[in-house]
Amino acid sequence: MRAIALSRGVPCYVSLMRGKSIRIIGIDPGLRRTGWGIVESDGVRLIYVASGLVTSDSADDLSFRLRALYEGLTSVLAAFTPDEAAVEETFVNENARATLKLGQARGMALLAPAMRGLKVAEYPPNLIKKTVVGAGHAEKRQIQAMIGFLLPKARFESADEADALAIAICHCNHRTSPAAIAARAHKVLST
């Protein structure tokens, strides 16, 4: 395995846990297709574990579609036992109804790992793109190309899977930032 560096030569996951491997699931929520991607890092190496899609049938009622997403994510979490999770924050688009449905799918993406006791980090789309590609307004094909470069063993079939892997990589890089450590310390002290 080789060490990799992400944007601006920042090594992935320089942390207090050097030598201890951590498994992270990234989730790209969507009502039709929710992408998931799992990476593992020991502080030096970033390793592709798995990726895929959880889908729902658009002919079903909303409640059954949400259940399908939740159950699908729950089975992925049980199969791969990640240590932490990261989910993309919702962006607001012009269609309020579509934004609301995306928010409900995102709720399932937050709930499934939380029900397993995992901490769930949330990242805005521009930060994810900037972390992986180096530009906050990168296109899907740029993200896919960078994921292929950073995780040469990754075999993803869709942009949703690539996005989920990008979310996991973003978390890998930002989970040990001074701001993240301070936020976790503040949360512990205030409870």
Secondary structure as GFF3:
##gff-version 3
##sequence-region A 1 191
A	DSSP	beta_strand	5	6	.	.	.	ID=ss1
A	DSSP	three_ten_helix	7	9	.	.	.	ID=ss2
A	DSSP	beta_strand	10	11	.	.	.	ID=ss3
A	DSSP	beta_strand	22	28	.	.	.	ID=ss4
A	DSSP	beta_strand	33	41	.	.	.	ID=ss5
A	DSSP	beta_strand	46	55	.	.	.	ID=ss6
A	DSSP	alpha_helix	62	80	.	.	.	ID=ss7
A	DSSP	beta_strand	84	88	.	.	.	ID=ss8
A	DSSP	alpha_helix	96	115	.	.	.	ID=ss9
A	DSSP	beta_strand	120	123	.	.	.	ID=ss10
A	DSSP	alpha_helix	125	133	.	.	.	ID=ss11
A	DSSP	alpha_helix	140	150	.	.	.	ID=ss12
A	DSSP	alpha_helix	159	174	.	.	.	ID=ss13
A	DSSP	alpha_helix	178	189	.	.	.	ID=ss14
###
